[in-house]
């Protein structure tokens, strides 16, 4: 059984317990054992026994860290031992020397000064929105943003999707396990150009979405070092440890790849969409049980695809994503792939992939919509099936 340690941070213990219950139940279905470091108290009491701690004590430490103090309290040391941290996005009104501190500011301070794993901001709003445009601008201070009611989705923890479980959501366990590899990669290539280090083909580089809303420069022209400079606040940059600088860049590139580059499927393509375009690459019968194995969120995972035939197009540094992906441009030009060389002989699949359930279904069970990227038409089970989910922008849905 895999064990994963998580920090859960909020000013209300009840919300922390709610997060823990949702996560623990979903993680068990994927044989994941969870261990929680709960930071919830806002009074001045000392850290309690077990894995509980005071948010007030954590907040008191930030001014010292920003001034270059290298000492670590028990709370900070525990944060450096967790695999990921989940922080209430709506946390607001807590005092810090520069004013009131929000959940997003806590995420920023942890990323700048404490060497922890991926950071997830958790939104309490009860409205679920499925993004039909597949454009997910990353939050500058976190690896992902999710709603609290979605934390019990099995796919987030490496389990088999059941119910509402969008394909564009991450496998958080896989992301946490790969995070150290990303940080190490940044450290080894810190002065190198990002796109060259990632092995982006020359013909693809110009097509990459390079603008980052956090920066005034184009990601395609930056080194990891220059990227990091743009992410740090001027008054804090000298106090940020090198290890945390590497983590800043690792988070920025990881979210860029996961949330900006991959979703349109027009630069990198994953297994369900690859087989939809080239069904001849499928290994095995095109039935639901075989197709379901394509929806694997595991870097380097063995999906039922003729991997040898497309190995040269594979994105080599797989730890940057939570699923196997390939460069689409190479696929489309490879005439050794029969569906590319003889598209008139292509046999389309009888089932379509539902982006909101991460499973294959008969077309009659799905609702088509117009997205962006290589696959103009995609499919969802829709609001009639998943009650309480809003599909936006609605104009993209078929009438």
VEXKOL-330914 format. One record per residue (C-alpha): y, x, z; chain; residue number from 1. Coordinates in steps of 0.25 Angstrom, whole numbers, plus 5000, padded with zeros to 4 digits. Layout:
% residues N
[r [Y,X,Z],"A",NUM]
...
This chain:
% residues 399
[r [5000,5000,5000],"A",1]
[r [5014,5005,4996],"A",2]
[r [5024,5005,5007],"A",3]
[r [5039,5004,5005],"A",4]
[r [5050,5005,5015],"A",5]
[r [5063,4997,5014],"A",6]
[r [5076,4996,5021],"A",7]
[r [5081,4982,5022],"A",8]
[r [5096,4981,5025],"A",9]
[r [5105,4969,5029],"A",10]
[r [5114,4965,5041],"A",11]
[r [5104,4953,5044],"A",12]
[r [5090,4956,5049],"A",13]
[r [5086,4942,5044],"A",14]
[r [5089,4947,5029],"A",15]
[r [5082,4960,5031],"A",16]
[r [5069,4952,5036],"A",17]
[r [5070,4943,5024],"A",18]
[r [5070,4955,5015],"A",19]
[r [5059,4961,5022],"A",20]
[r [5050,4949,5022],"A",21]
[r [5052,4946,5007],"A",22]
[r [5049,4961,5003],"A",23]
[r [5037,4962,5012],"A",24]
[r [5030,4950,5007],"A",25]
[r [5032,4954,4992],"A",26]
[r [5029,4969,4994],"A",27]
[r [5015,4965,5000],"A",28]
[r [5011,4959,4987],"A",29]
[r [5012,4972,4981],"A",30]
[r [5005,4980,4992],"A",31]
[r [5019,4986,4997],"A",32]
[r [5021,4988,5012],"A",33]
[r [5035,4987,5016],"A",34]
[r [5042,4994,5028],"A",35]
[r [5056,4989,5031],"A",36]
[r [5068,4996,5037],"A",37]
[r [5077,4985,5041],"A",38]
[r [5092,4987,5043],"A",39]
[r [5098,4974,5047],"A",40]
[r [5105,4975,5061],"A",41]
[r [5120,4975,5061],"A",42]
[r [5122,4978,5076],"A",43]
[r [5123,4992,5082],"A",44]
[r [5109,4992,5087],"A",45]
[r [5101,5005,5085],"A",46]
[r [5090,5004,5074],"A",47]
[r [5078,4996,5079],"A",48]
[r [5064,4999,5079],"A",49]
[r [5055,5000,5067],"A",50]
[r [5062,4999,5054],"A",51]
[r [5075,4991,5059],"A",52]
[r [5089,4997,5059],"A",53]
[r [5103,4993,5061],"A",54]
[r [5112,4991,5049],"A",55]
[r [5124,4994,5058],"A",56]
[r [5118,5008,5060],"A",57]
[r [5116,5011,5046],"A",58]
[r [5130,5007,5042],"A",59]
[r [5136,5016,5053],"A",60]
[r [5128,5028,5046],"A",61]
[r [5135,5026,5032],"A",62]
[r [5148,5032,5036],"A",63]
[r [5142,5045,5041],"A",64]
[r [5133,5046,5028],"A",65]
[r [5146,5044,5019],"A",66]
[r [5152,5055,5027],"A",67]
[r [5141,5065,5024],"A",68]
[r [5133,5064,5037],"A",69]
[r [5119,5067,5034],"A",70]
[r [5113,5062,5047],"A",71]
[r [5103,5050,5046],"A",72]
[r [5101,5039,5056],"A",73]
[r [5087,5033,5058],"A",74]
[r [5092,5021,5049],"A",75]
[r [5096,5031,5037],"A",76]
[r [5083,5039,5039],"A",77]
[r [5075,5026,5038],"A",78]
[r [5083,5022,5025],"A",79]
[r [5080,5035,5019],"A",80]
[r [5065,5032,5021],"A",81]
[r [5065,5018,5015],"A",82]
[r [5060,5016,5000],"A",83]
[r [5071,5006,4998],"A",84]
[r [5082,4998,5004],"A",85]
[r [5086,4984,5003],"A",86]
[r [5100,4980,5007],"A",87]
[r [5107,4966,5008],"A",88]
[r [5117,4965,4997],"A",89]
[r [5125,4955,5004],"A",90]
[r [5127,4963,5017],"A",91]
[r [5142,4964,5020],"A",92]
[r [5152,4965,5030],"A",93]
[r [5146,4977,5038],"A",94]
[r [5156,4987,5043],"A",95]
[r [5157,5002,5038],"A",96]
[r [5168,5011,5039],"A",97]
[r [5174,5008,5025],"A",98]
[r [5173,4993,5027],"A",99]
[r [5162,4982,5026],"A",100]
[r [5149,4987,5020],"A",101]
[r [5140,4978,5011],"A",102]
[r [5125,4979,5007],"A",103]
[r [5129,4986,4994],"A",104]
[r [5137,4996,5002],"A",105]
[r [5125,4999,5011],"A",106]
[r [5116,5001,4999],"A",107]
[r [5127,5011,4993],"A",108]
[r [5128,5019,5006],"A",109]
[r [5113,5020,5007],"A",110]
[r [5111,5024,4993],"A",111]
[r [5122,5035,4995],"A",112]
[r [5118,5041,5008],"A",113]
[r [5104,5037,5012],"A",114]
[r [5092,5041,5003],"A",115]
[r [5084,5028,5003],"A",116]
[r [5077,5022,4991],"A",117]
[r [5081,5010,4982],"A",118]
[r [5091,5001,4987],"A",119]
[r [5090,4986,4985],"A",120]
[r [5102,4976,4987],"A",121]
[r [5097,4963,4992],"A",122]
[r [5105,4950,4988],"A",123]
[r [5104,4938,4997],"A",124]
[r [5109,4928,4986],"A",125]
[r [5099,4917,4984],"A",126]
[r [5101,4916,4969],"A",127]
[r [5091,4923,4960],"A",128]
[r [5096,4927,4947],"A",129]
[r [5087,4932,4935],"A",130]
[r [5096,4941,4926],"A",131]
[r [5093,4937,4912],"A",132]
[r [5101,4948,4906],"A",133]
[r [5093,4959,4913],"A",134]
[r [5105,4967,4916],"A",135]
[r [5105,4971,4930],"A",136]
[r [5117,4979,4934],"A",137]
[r [5113,4988,4945],"A",138]
[r [5119,4988,4959],"A",139]
[r [5126,5002,4961],"A",140]
[r [5121,5003,4975],"A",141]
[r [5106,4998,4974],"A",142]
[r [5094,4999,4966],"A",143]
[r [5092,4984,4965],"A",144]
[r [5098,4971,4970],"A",145]
[r [5089,4960,4973],"A",146]
[r [5090,4946,4980],"A",147]
[r [5083,4945,4994],"A",148]
[r [5075,4933,4989],"A",149]
[r [5069,4942,4978],"A",150]
[r [5063,4952,4987],"A",151]
[r [5050,4945,4988],"A",152]
[r [5047,4947,4973],"A",153]
[r [5034,4954,4972],"A",154]
[r [5039,4963,4960],"A",155]
[r [5049,4969,4968],"A",156]
[r [5039,4976,4976],"A",157]
[r [5029,4979,4966],"A",158]
[r [5020,4966,4966],"A",159]
[r [5016,4957,4955],"A",160]
[r [5028,4948,4952],"A",161]
[r [5026,4933,4956],"A",162]
[r [5037,4923,4955],"A",163]
[r [5052,4927,4952],"A",164]
[r [5051,4943,4950],"A",165]
[r [5060,4948,4939],"A",166]
[r [5055,4959,4930],"A",167]
[r [5069,4966,4932],"A",168]
[r [5067,4967,4947],"A",169]
[r [5062,4981,4952],"A",170]
[r [5049,4985,4959],"A",171]
[r [5056,4990,4971],"A",172]
[r [5044,4997,4977],"A",173]
[r [5042,5005,4964],"A",174]
[r [5057,5008,4964],"A",175]
[r [5057,5013,4978],"A",176]
[r [5045,5022,4975],"A",177]
[r [5051,5028,4963],"A",178]
[r [5065,5030,4969],"A",179]
[r [5062,5044,4974],"A",180]
[r [5058,5048,4960],"A",181]
[r [5071,5043,4955],"A",182]
[r [5079,5050,4965],"A",183]
[r [5071,5063,4963],"A",184]
[r [5074,5062,4948],"A",185]
[r [5089,5060,4950],"A",186]
[r [5089,5073,4959],"A",187]
[r [5081,5081,4948],"A",188]
[r [5090,5076,4937],"A",189]
[r [5103,5074,4944],"A",190]
[r [5112,5082,4935],"A",191]
[r [5105,5077,4922],"A",192]
[r [5109,5066,4913],"A",193]
[r [5102,5053,4917],"A",194]
[r [5097,5048,4904],"A",195]
[r [5091,5061,4900],"A",196]
[r [5084,5063,4914],"A",197]
[r [5078,5049,4912],"A",198]
[r [5073,5052,4898],"A",199]
[r [5081,5042,4891],"A",200]
[r [5078,5043,4876],"A",201]
[r [5090,5048,4868],"A",202]
[r [5090,5035,4859],"A",203]
[r [5090,5026,4871],"A",204]
[r [5101,5033,4879],"A",205]
[r [5112,5027,4871],"A",206]
[r [5106,5013,4874],"A",207]
[r [5105,5014,4889],"A",208]
[r [5115,5005,4897],"A",209]
[r [5123,5017,4903],"A",210]
[r [5134,5010,4910],"A",211]
[r [5133,5009,4925],"A",212]
[r [5143,5000,4932],"A",213]
[r [5143,5010,4943],"A",214]
[r [5148,5021,4935],"A",215]
[r [5159,5024,4925],"A",216]
[r [5150,5032,4916],"A",217]
[r [5138,5030,4907],"A",218]
[r [5124,5032,4914],"A",219]
[r [5119,5038,4901],"A",220]
[r [5129,5050,4902],"A",221]
[r [5127,5053,4917],"A",222]
[r [5119,5063,4925],"A",223]
[r [5113,5058,4938],"A",224]
[r [5123,5066,4946],"A",225]
[r [5135,5059,4938],"A",226]
[r [5129,5046,4940],"A",227]
[r [5128,5048,4955],"A",228]
[r [5142,5053,4956],"A",229]
[r [5147,5039,4950],"A",230]
[r [5139,5032,4961],"A",231]
[r [5144,5038,4973],"A",232]
[r [5157,5034,4980],"A",233]
[r [5167,5046,4980],"A",234]
[r [5169,5046,4995],"A",235]
[r [5154,5046,4997],"A",236]
[r [5149,5055,4986],"A",237]
[r [5149,5068,4994],"A",238]
[r [5141,5062,5006],"A",239]
[r [5130,5057,4997],"A",240]
[r [5117,5065,4998],"A",241]
[r [5111,5071,4985],"A",242]
[r [5099,5063,4988],"A",243]
[r [5107,5050,4988],"A",244]
[r [5114,5054,4975],"A",245]
[r [5101,5055,4968],"A",246]
[r [5097,5041,4974],"A",247]
[r [5111,5035,4969],"A",248]
[r [5107,5040,4955],"A",249]
[r [5093,5036,4956],"A",250]
[r [5097,5022,4960],"A",251]
[r [5107,5021,4949],"A",252]
[r [5098,5025,4938],"A",253]
[r [5086,5017,4943],"A",254]
[r [5094,5004,4943],"A",255]
[r [5100,5007,4930],"A",256]
[r [5086,5009,4924],"A",257]
[r [5080,4997,4931],"A",258]
[r [5092,4987,4930],"A",259]
[r [5100,4991,4918],"A",260]
[r [5091,4999,4908],"A",261]
[r [5077,4992,4909],"A",262]
[r [5080,4977,4910],"A",263]
[r [5085,4975,4895],"A",264]
[r [5072,4982,4891],"A",265]
[r [5079,4988,4879],"A",266]
[r [5079,5002,4883],"A",267]
[r [5067,5003,4893],"A",268]
[r [5056,4993,4892],"A",269]
[r [5046,4989,4902],"A",270]
[r [5031,4985,4900],"A",271]
[r [5033,4969,4900],"A",272]
[r [5044,4970,4889],"A",273]
[r [5037,4982,4882],"A",274]
[r [5024,4973,4880],"A",275]
[r [5033,4961,4876],"A",276]
[r [5039,4969,4864],"A",277]
[r [5026,4978,4861],"A",278]
[r [5014,4969,4865],"A",279]
[r [5005,4978,4858],"A",280]
[r [5007,4988,4869],"A",281]
[r [5000,4979,4880],"A",282]
[r [4987,4984,4885],"A",283]
[r [4978,4973,4887],"A",284]
[r [4978,4958,4884],"A",285]
[r [4992,4951,4883],"A",286]
[r [4989,4942,4895],"A",287]
[r [4997,4939,4907],"A",288]
[r [4989,4948,4916],"A",289]
[r [4990,4960,4907],"A",290]
[r [5005,4957,4904],"A",291]
[r [5008,4956,4919],"A",292]
[r [5004,4970,4921],"A",293]
[r [5016,4974,4912],"A",294]
[r [5025,4969,4923],"A",295]
[r [5023,4982,4932],"A",296]
[r [5035,4987,4940],"A",297]
[r [5029,5001,4943],"A",298]
[r [5035,5014,4936],"A",299]
[r [5024,5021,4928],"A",300]
[r [5015,5008,4930],"A",301]
[r [5003,5006,4920],"A",302]
[r [5006,4994,4913],"A",303]
[r [4997,4988,4902],"A",304]
[r [5004,4994,4890],"A",305]
[r [4999,5005,4880],"A",306]
[r [5007,5016,4888],"A",307]
[r [5002,5027,4880],"A",308]
[r [5008,5021,4867],"A",309]
[r [5022,5020,4874],"A",310]
[r [5022,5032,4884],"A",311]
[r [5032,5040,4876],"A",312]
[r [5042,5029,4878],"A",313]
[r [5040,5027,4893],"A",314]
[r [5052,5030,4902],"A",315]
[r [5046,5042,4909],"A",316]
[r [5054,5042,4922],"A",317]
[r [5047,5029,4927],"A",318]
[r [5051,5030,4941],"A",319]
[r [5065,5025,4937],"A",320]
[r [5060,5011,4935],"A",321]
[r [5049,5003,4941],"A",322]
[r [5041,5000,4929],"A",323]
[r [5036,5007,4916],"A",324]
[r [5046,5007,4905],"A",325]
[r [5048,5013,4891],"A",326]
[r [5059,5016,4882],"A",327]
[r [5061,5004,4872],"A",328]
[r [5067,5012,4861],"A",329]
[r [5054,5021,4860],"A",330]
[r [5045,5009,4860],"A",331]
[r [5053,5002,4849],"A",332]
[r [5052,5014,4840],"A",333]
[r [5037,5018,4842],"A",334]
[r [5029,5014,4830],"A",335]
[r [5016,5018,4837],"A",336]
[r [5018,5005,4845],"A",337]
[r [5012,4994,4836],"A",338]
[r [5021,4983,4840],"A",339]
[r [5033,4992,4836],"A",340]
[r [5027,4997,4823],"A",341]
[r [5021,4983,4819],"A",342]
[r [5030,4973,4826],"A",343]
[r [5025,4962,4816],"A",344]
[r [5011,4963,4822],"A",345]
[r [5016,4962,4837],"A",346]
[r [5008,4952,4845],"A",347]
[r [5018,4945,4855],"A",348]
[r [5014,4943,4869],"A",349]
[r [5010,4928,4873],"A",350]
[r [5017,4930,4886],"A",351]
[r [5031,4934,4890],"A",352]
[r [5037,4942,4902],"A",353]
[r [5045,4934,4912],"A",354]
[r [5056,4943,4917],"A",355]
[r [5058,4934,4930],"A",356]
[r [5044,4935,4934],"A",357]
[r [5039,4948,4928],"A",358]
[r [5027,4941,4922],"A",359]
[r [5022,4937,4909],"A",360]
[r [5021,4922,4905],"A",361]
[r [5019,4912,4894],"A",362]
[r [5032,4910,4886],"A",363]
[r [5032,4895,4889],"A",364]
[r [5033,4899,4904],"A",365]
[r [5046,4907,4902],"A",366]
[r [5060,4905,4899],"A",367]
[r [5066,4915,4888],"A",368]
[r [5080,4921,4889],"A",369]
[r [5089,4931,4882],"A",370]
[r [5090,4944,4889],"A",371]
[r [5097,4957,4885],"A",372]
[r [5089,4969,4880],"A",373]
[r [5077,4971,4871],"A",374]
[r [5071,4958,4874],"A",375]
[r [5081,4948,4871],"A",376]
[r [5072,4936,4875],"A",377]
[r [5065,4937,4889],"A",378]
[r [5058,4927,4898],"A",379]
[r [5059,4922,4912],"A",380]
[r [5051,4911,4919],"A",381]
[r [5065,4905,4923],"A",382]
[r [5072,4897,4933],"A",383]
[r [5063,4885,4932],"A",384]
[r [5051,4894,4936],"A",385]
[r [5059,4903,4946],"A",386]
[r [5068,4893,4954],"A",387]
[r [5080,4899,4960],"A",388]
[r [5082,4910,4950],"A",389]
[r [5094,4910,4941],"A",390]
[r [5093,4916,4927],"A",391]
[r [5106,4922,4923],"A",392]
[r [5113,4922,4913],"A",393]
[r [5107,4908,4910],"A",394]
[r [5112,4909,4896],"A",395]
[r [5101,4918,4893],"A",396]
[r [5090,4908,4896],"A",397]
[r [5084,4900,4885],"A",398]
[r [5088,4886,4885],"A",399]
